[in-house]
Amino acid sequence: MNASFAIPNGDETITVELTLKEAMALSGGIRFRPESKIALSAKKKVRKVLERKMIPDGDRISYHSLDV
């Protein structure tokens, strides 16, 4: 089953600051030791920038303000 969906503003650019090692780890050209957290760190940085772009601060729910 193929599902297609549109990504709003999918052609916009983002900027992520990575170290040279992180960029190499994400490109797949070089593999670092399994205990090395280089690729994990790079993925977290990219995910953080994507979340900021896709979910602006105004759309986020402040869990501290909820009555639970």
DANORHU-V127253 format. One record per backbone hydrogen bond with DSSP energy under -1.0 kcal/mol. CO is the residue of the C=O (numbers start at 1). NH is the residue of the N-H. E is the energy in kcal/mol with one decimal. If there is no record, write none. Layout:
{{CO & NH & E} {CO & NH & E}}
This chain:
{{7 & 10 & -1.6} {9 & 12 & -1.7} {19 & 23 & -2.4} {20 & 24 & -2.2} {21 & 25 & -2.3} {22 & 26 & -2.2} {23 & 27 & -1.9} {24 & 30 & -1.1} {33 & 36 & -1.5} {37 & 41 & -2.5} {38 & 42 & -2.2} {39 & 43 & -2.5} {40 & 44 & -2.2} {41 & 45 & -2.0} {42 & 46 & -2.2} {43 & 47 & -2.7} {44 & 48 & -2.4} {45 & 49 & -1.9} {46 & 50 & -2.4} {47 & 51 & -2.6} {48 & 52 & -2.0} {49 & 53 & -1.9} {50 & 54 & -3.1} {51 & 55 & -2.6} {56 & 59 & -1.5} {62 & 65 & -1.4}}
